[in-house]
């Protein structure tokens, strides 16, 4: 029987080992990047505390309500709050922004590891439509609002605390952490020890031209699962490490499924990306080439208006009555202007055609 180890096993294994004895590694970074998904907004503004103080039933229930994988998040809180390695870490500077007008969903938090070192974690996208609208806007905007909020957050915290920083995040949060490292001024960059991007997308061509990639080598570590559907987007080069997951398909995006290598205190490295991920990477890149920024924007606006027509605010709501909401989706689409309708269907058709062509070429 094959025994699979994950982050909970790692927490158990290292519970009596301090960060002085075992410096922060990619698994620790993934744990902090998962913690930012918790509802720290239940605390008052400017509040801070130790991780061990989160281990109260009422607090745990509030922190994990409506999160993805609430039961695993509950277990994560209980394990880190009783681990000598994590329990005395101080969290602070929680910041959350949800702005419908700016189409922004942003959240970040600071974890004080030592007197002179903090880990800044940036939240990925939750299931809300506005969060995914902002993600889609990455297709054509040079900068999305969350990226600008991320650099503002980093500058604010680094001005308050003259210390060293690790940056990290999962999904869009990984993109935000990377964006900071590639846009911060030289003085601020010197304070950044390392950046961890867990299956976050890259940057569109316009954004890439504005970034300083001299900081990339050796300082930014990107990890994606074998069947990555998000981390391969906007990635023309193999600037990432491929990780084994015990799940399949989109479920591999979940950090809780990533396998751990105890001997190296790293995630277990895979030999290559799956054909699913490689084909997606190829067809996404080829599809984007056929679209101008204006057509991308039009496609996204059409898709978002269709989602809004259902009256839902999140994909969780949408999934509860699929047939009912599909009716409103289709009714709205029938009233879309002909040019927008053609553009929308064209984008879907191109993507599907290129995807199957990629599959065919990979079998030759």
Secondary structure as the mmCIF struct_conf table of DSSP 4:
data_model
#
loop_
_struct_conf.conf_type_id
_struct_conf.id
_struct_conf.beg_label_comp_id
_struct_conf.beg_label_asym_id
_struct_conf.beg_label_seq_id
_struct_conf.end_label_comp_id
_struct_conf.end_label_asym_id
_struct_conf.end_label_seq_id
HELX_RH_AL_P HELX_RH_AL_P1 UNK A 7 UNK A 13
TURN_TY1_P TURN_TY1_P1 UNK A 14 UNK A 16
TURN_TY1_P TURN_TY1_P2 UNK A 19 UNK A 21
BEND BEND1 UNK A 22 UNK A 22
HELX_RH_AL_P HELX_RH_AL_P2 UNK A 26 UNK A 35
TURN_TY1_P TURN_TY1_P3 UNK A 36 UNK A 37
BEND BEND2 UNK A 38 UNK A 38
HELX_RH_3T_P HELX_RH_3T_P1 UNK A 40 UNK A 42
BEND BEND3 UNK A 43 UNK A 43
HELX_LH_PP_P HELX_LH_PP_P1 UNK A 44 UNK A 44
TURN_TY1_P TURN_TY1_P4 UNK A 45 UNK A 46
STRN STRN1 UNK A 49 UNK A 50
HELX_RH_3T_P HELX_RH_3T_P2 UNK A 51 UNK A 54
HELX_RH_AL_P HELX_RH_AL_P3 UNK A 57 UNK A 64
TURN_TY1_P TURN_TY1_P5 UNK A 65 UNK A 66
TURN_TY1_P TURN_TY1_P6 UNK A 68 UNK A 69
HELX_RH_AL_P HELX_RH_AL_P4 UNK A 70 UNK A 81
TURN_TY1_P TURN_TY1_P7 UNK A 82 UNK A 82
TURN_TY1_P TURN_TY1_P8 UNK A 84 UNK A 88
HELX_LH_PP_P HELX_LH_PP_P2 UNK A 89 UNK A 89
STRN STRN2 UNK A 90 UNK A 99
TURN_TY1_P TURN_TY1_P9 UNK A 100 UNK A 103
STRN STRN3 UNK A 104 UNK A 114
TURN_TY1_P TURN_TY1_P10 UNK A 115 UNK A 116
STRN STRN4 UNK A 117 UNK A 122
BEND BEND4 UNK A 127 UNK A 127
STRN STRN5 UNK A 128 UNK A 128
HELX_RH_AL_P HELX_RH_AL_P5 UNK A 129 UNK A 137
TURN_TY1_P TURN_TY1_P11 UNK A 138 UNK A 140
BEND BEND5 UNK A 142 UNK A 143
HELX_RH_AL_P HELX_RH_AL_P6 UNK A 145 UNK A 160
BEND BEND6 UNK A 163 UNK A 163
STRN STRN6 UNK A 164 UNK A 170
TURN_TY1_P TURN_TY1_P12 UNK A 171 UNK A 171
HELX_RH_AL_P HELX_RH_AL_P7 UNK A 172 UNK A 183
BEND BEND7 UNK A 184 UNK A 184
HELX_RH_AL_P HELX_RH_AL_P8 UNK A 186 UNK A 189
TURN_TY1_P TURN_TY1_P13 UNK A 190 UNK A 191
STRN STRN7 UNK A 192 UNK A 198
BEND BEND8 UNK A 199 UNK A 199
HELX_RH_AL_P HELX_RH_AL_P9 UNK A 205 UNK A 208
TURN_TY1_P TURN_TY1_P14 UNK A 209 UNK A 210
BEND BEND9 UNK A 211 UNK A 211
HELX_RH_3T_P HELX_RH_3T_P3 UNK A 213 UNK A 215
TURN_TY1_P TURN_TY1_P15 UNK A 216 UNK A 219
STRN STRN8 UNK A 220 UNK A 225
TURN_TY1_P TURN_TY1_P16 UNK A 226 UNK A 227
BEND BEND10 UNK A 229 UNK A 230
TURN_TY1_P TURN_TY1_P17 UNK A 231 UNK A 234
BEND BEND11 UNK A 237 UNK A 237
BEND BEND12 UNK A 240 UNK A 240
STRN STRN9 UNK A 241 UNK A 243
STRN STRN10 UNK A 245 UNK A 245
BEND BEND13 UNK A 246 UNK A 247
HELX_RH_3T_P HELX_RH_3T_P4 UNK A 249 UNK A 253
BEND BEND14 UNK A 254 UNK A 254
HELX_RH_3T_P HELX_RH_3T_P5 UNK A 255 UNK A 257
STRN STRN11 UNK A 258 UNK A 258
STRN STRN12 UNK A 260 UNK A 261
HELX_RH_3T_P HELX_RH_3T_P6 UNK A 262 UNK A 264
TURN_TY1_P TURN_TY1_P18 UNK A 265 UNK A 265
STRN STRN13 UNK A 266 UNK A 267
HELX_LH_PP_P HELX_LH_PP_P3 UNK A 268 UNK A 268
STRN STRN14 UNK A 269 UNK A 269
HELX_LH_PP_P HELX_LH_PP_P4 UNK A 270 UNK A 270
BEND BEND15 UNK A 271 UNK A 272
HELX_RH_AL_P HELX_RH_AL_P10 UNK A 275 UNK A 289
TURN_TY1_P TURN_TY1_P19 UNK A 290 UNK A 290
HELX_RH_AL_P HELX_RH_AL_P11 UNK A 293 UNK A 308
TURN_TY1_P TURN_TY1_P20 UNK A 309 UNK A 311
BEND BEND16 UNK A 313 UNK A 313
STRN STRN15 UNK A 314 UNK A 314
HELX_RH_AL_P HELX_RH_AL_P12 UNK A 315 UNK A 320
TURN_TY1_P TURN_TY1_P21 UNK A 321 UNK A 321
HELX_RH_AL_P HELX_RH_AL_P13 UNK A 322 UNK A 334
TURN_TY1_P TURN_TY1_P22 UNK A 335 UNK A 335
BEND BEND17 UNK A 336 UNK A 336
HELX_RH_AL_P HELX_RH_AL_P14 UNK A 338 UNK A 363
#
